[in-house]
Amino acid sequence: MTVPMPPRNDTLDWLLQVAYTTGRLFVRNRLQNHAAATAFYFMLSATPLLLLLSYGTQWLAGLAETSNLATILLAALYQQLHLEALTDLGFIPNQAQLAAGGVGLLTLVLSSRGLVHAVHGAFHVIFPEDQHRPNLVRAWVIPLIIIPIAFLLVGVAAAIQAVLGFLAQYDFLGDHTATLLRALNLILAFAILWGLILNTYWGLPKPHPAWRQAALLAFLAAFTLFLLVWGFELFFKVEKYRSVYGGLGGVVFILIGAYLAGSVFYLWAQCLYTLDKVDVEALEKLFLAQDPNHEGPGALERYVFGRADRLLNKYGRSVTAGTVLIREGDTSKEAFFLYSGLAGLYKTIQGQDQKLGTLGEGQLFGEMAYLLGEARTATVTAETDLVVLVFPPELLEELMAYSAPLSRRIIGTLAQRLVRMNQAAAGG
């Protein structure tokens, strides 16, 4: 006896299915490993840029002897960005040497290329339809442009926020003016981060996803990253990691933060892919539920995909008994899934309609015309009132590309149907 599912609206069903599929694909694609690789290359890329920051602070220190503005900026950077702590941790050298700068530049070249390729490799896993491969020149030139620009944009926003925080702390600005400027700069920083993520989400996969979906998911990713930074500042302190790991505590702290940020970034990218595949995932579960050779779903999967209301509202069609769904010789290509009721399969042999069999609940039919590239080879007529799901041929192709078990089932059914037709023709 089947236990009835509690009532639930289509929007909630859709959200649950998106969340479940995103999480399942995130784990299956091992995106946590890609996040770890991204965090590693991020550290290698950030360290040479911190060396450049050291050059910048030394240059500001020289200007501070004659410029009050440079003095304020230098003090703000040291206080708000904790440059002294970074120096103590060894991220910023006390005296940047030319030789170290050359090594840092070489490290930046190699690590930036590794970072871009790590992101591209993860996106190739997330978006398996992406067959795009950059040529050799682009593979080396683009990382040298993208990574420094991205760090520069984020660094400028952080520097502005640091200066405003310093000026507000020492009452160089009025309270209202300081609050307004800091809020505006926070919005600017968020917009920069959103733009960088959007450029990646929309531009990297080939073909491009829908722009509105990419913009929305990029916004959610940027918002989540802001929450992650806020949570790190609130609940995690670098001193705790230094007490456990010693001098490497600062490195461990930043690596963990970069790993979590990479995981968030890839999780929302996986969600972007899922938005276009959630119907395919739900249809696969519905089709395979009637397959005795397929392993049954777990409790969570049954709860998420246990009802077909959303699919019926979107693809369903009610048919009365006697209605011809498919007529032999037609050139239509739609495929059908028999959700409830019975249908008869007929073929004209020597001028007589001969019944080849009965189609029952859970059977897919009408796929032969598309897969074989021919006109309809048989007629399907409703023997009782029935409910079918009707979907276009491109969705059938997407289903077969997405699900290997479903492809095997469709091919097996197709082979059996061809055997029955050949037997009927031979017997006639």
Secondary structure, DSSP 4 states (H G I P E B T S, - for coil): -PPPPPP--HHHHHHHHHHHHHHHHHHHTTHHHHHHHHHHHHHHHHHHHHHHHHHHHHHHHHHHTT-HHHHHHHHHHHHHTTHHHHHHHTSS-SS--HHHHHHHHHHHHHHHHHHHHHHHHHHHHHSTT------HHHHHHHHHHHHHHHHHHHHHHHHHHHHHHHHHHTTSS-HHHHHHHHHHHHHHHHHHHHHHHHHHHHHSSSSPPPHHHHHHHHHHHHHHHHHHHHHHHHH--HHHHHHHHGGGHHHHHHHHHHHHHHHHHHHHHHHHHHHHHHHHHHHHHHHHTT-TTSPPP-HHHHHHHS--HHHHHHHEEEE-TT-EEE-TT-----EEEEEES-EEEEEEETTEEEEEEEE-TT-EES-HHHHHTSS--SEEEESS-EEEEEE-HHHHHHHHHH-HHHHHHHHHHHHHHHHHHHHHHHH-
